[in-house]
């Protein structure tokens, strides 16, 4: 559900804590996967002070519906992707693509949000291994409601 009235947020997507590199995330391969799946893609591998000198990838991609995804990906600590300035409905489209098209198994996505981090909530939430964009968007909205009432 891309055309939603949700506020923009930042969503953090992680590999499970017990298996921090379960995604097998390779930054260059992720960039090429984005290029092969989205209409307009720009990405750049970087290594500067942003993540303590660890290499990371900045990306921007637009899907066929015109939704833009601005994010970063890194593999230090655990495989992680951050989507910035995006609604739950918009994030759901990217998450379903990642889960169903790029990761080795659909049950490997944990997530959180900037709102949770600001509230001091450090636990990861498990994304269901199945479900369409509407279901994922509803899951993200539920997370935000819980966090905002914490």
Secondary structure in CASP SS format (residue, H / E / C, confidence):
PFRMAT SS
TARGET T0000
AUTHOR 0000-0000-0000
METHOD secondary structure of the structure
MODEL  1
X C 1.00
X C 1.00
X C 1.00
X C 1.00
X C 1.00
X C 1.00
X C 1.00
X C 1.00
X E 1.00
X E 1.00
X E 1.00
X E 1.00
X E 1.00
X E 1.00
X C 1.00
X C 1.00
X H 1.00
X H 1.00
X H 1.00
X C 1.00
X C 1.00
X C 1.00
X C 1.00
X C 1.00
X C 1.00
X C 1.00
X H 1.00
X H 1.00
X H 1.00
X H 1.00
X H 1.00
X H 1.00
X H 1.00
X H 1.00
X H 1.00
X H 1.00
X H 1.00
X C 1.00
X C 1.00
X E 1.00
X E 1.00
X E 1.00
X E 1.00
X E 1.00
X E 1.00
X E 1.00
X C 1.00
X C 1.00
X H 1.00
X H 1.00
X H 1.00
X C 1.00
X C 1.00
X C 1.00
X C 1.00
X E 1.00
X E 1.00
X E 1.00
X E 1.00
X E 1.00
X E 1.00
X E 1.00
X C 1.00
X C 1.00
X C 1.00
X C 1.00
X C 1.00
X E 1.00
X E 1.00
X E 1.00
X E 1.00
X E 1.00
X E 1.00
X E 1.00
X C 1.00
X C 1.00
X C 1.00
X C 1.00
X C 1.00
X E 1.00
X E 1.00
X E 1.00
X E 1.00
X E 1.00
X E 1.00
X E 1.00
X C 1.00
X H 1.00
X H 1.00
X H 1.00
X H 1.00
X H 1.00
X H 1.00
X H 1.00
X H 1.00
X H 1.00
X H 1.00
X H 1.00
X H 1.00
X H 1.00
X H 1.00
X H 1.00
X C 1.00
X C 1.00
X C 1.00
X C 1.00
X C 1.00
X C 1.00
X C 1.00
X E 1.00
X E 1.00
X E 1.00
X E 1.00
X H 1.00
X H 1.00
X H 1.00
X H 1.00
X H 1.00
X C 1.00
X C 1.00
X C 1.00
X C 1.00
X C 1.00
X C 1.00
X E 1.00
X E 1.00
X C 1.00
X C 1.00
X C 1.00
X C 1.00
X C 1.00
X C 1.00
X H 1.00
X H 1.00
X H 1.00
X H 1.00
X H 1.00
X H 1.00
X H 1.00
X H 1.00
X H 1.00
X H 1.00
X H 1.00
X H 1.00
X H 1.00
X H 1.00
X H 1.00
X H 1.00
X C 1.00
X C 1.00
END
